[in-house]
Amino acid sequence: MGVDYYNILKVDRNATDEDLKKAYRKLAMKWHPDKNPTNKKEAEAKFKQISEAYEVLSDPQKKTTYDQYGEEGLKDMPPPSSGGFSSGNGSAETGFNPRNAEDIFAEFFGSSPFGFGSSGPGRSMRFQSDGSGNFGGFGGSENIFRTYSESNMPKKPPPVESKLPCSLQELYSGSTRKMKISRTVVDAKGRQVPETEILTIDVKPGWKKGTKITFPDKGNEQPNQLPADLVFVIDEKPHDVYKRDSNDLIMNYKVSLAEALGGTTVNLTTLDGRNLSIPVTDIMSPGYELVVAREGMPIAKEPGNRGDLRIKFEVKFPTRLTPEQRAGLKRALGG
């Protein structure tokens, strides 16, 4: 069949006129060359394909011909209302000659948000046809682009940010979150209508508070304005045992004076459910900290690597001692 117009517009063969308009609006806004200054050549080609696909599939006669005979069949179609119009060499024009892509764009968006008009002196010369199906600018072989001031470009609102609260366990092991969003979109007739959608967020092990996940163009839509981006910002829920410090985990552990002097074993459960028994033989003075290597948070940019677990000990001193206990301590400690 050659060019697959259905695939270009991302619609199926039973797409309604409303489906075609919605697909065109979305793709034309995305691939308009003036919205893609860093890859204009690719955008120009895609924009032209999108416009051509919409023109064919939205016209019942062209669509029927295309469905039966493919792209080649369009080349044998007589020009609409030509009345046998003769070209410069005296032969009759035949074949499908796509319309100006900017004209179709302007029909959807009124006075084009990119500063183009559909007729008159302001009409865009981009994609002008030379009569043979080839497109050039101002009669040349190259497409020529005008320069427009920022004020004529469609405005994109600031991103819409929303917090995504995550438990420390989720940030340790990773998780998949399904977020249902409600937003306003512009339909094919230019009306604002509500829409709901489920977005999937794969929370990666080691992500930190403040990490941003951006869904381009998923904010509310308004006529003649680019849709805003939707941004989820990771927020960290407090944990009963552990506190995060960058890639390390910190926990406080209370010991008696006897344990501080004579040693103890710390029993704990990690964020991924493992049980650890850590013997401590050092004398634990107030503020003593034990570092357990590689038992902290995963490091997102270093797969397989982890921070440390830092156990901070709090020594509980007795509030009173019997005379015998005092004497025993003096003997033991040599005081």
Secondary structure, DSSP 4 states (H G I P E B T S, - for coil): --S-HHHHHT--TT--HHHHHHHHHHHHHHH-GGG-TTSHHHHHHHHHHHHHHHHHHTSHHHHHHHHHHHHHHHHTSPPTT-SS-B-TTSSBP-S--PPPHHHHHHHHHSS-TTS-BSSSTTB--TTEE-SSS-EESTTSSS-------GGGSPP-PPPEEEEEEE-HHHHHH-EEEEEEEEEEEE-TTS-EEEEEEEEEEEEPTT--TT-EEEETT-S--BTTBPPPPEEEEEEE---SS-EEETTEEEEEEEEEHHHHHH-EEEEEE-TTS-EEEEEE-S---TT-EEEETT-S-B-TTSTT-B--EEEEEEEE--S---HHHHHHHHHHHT-
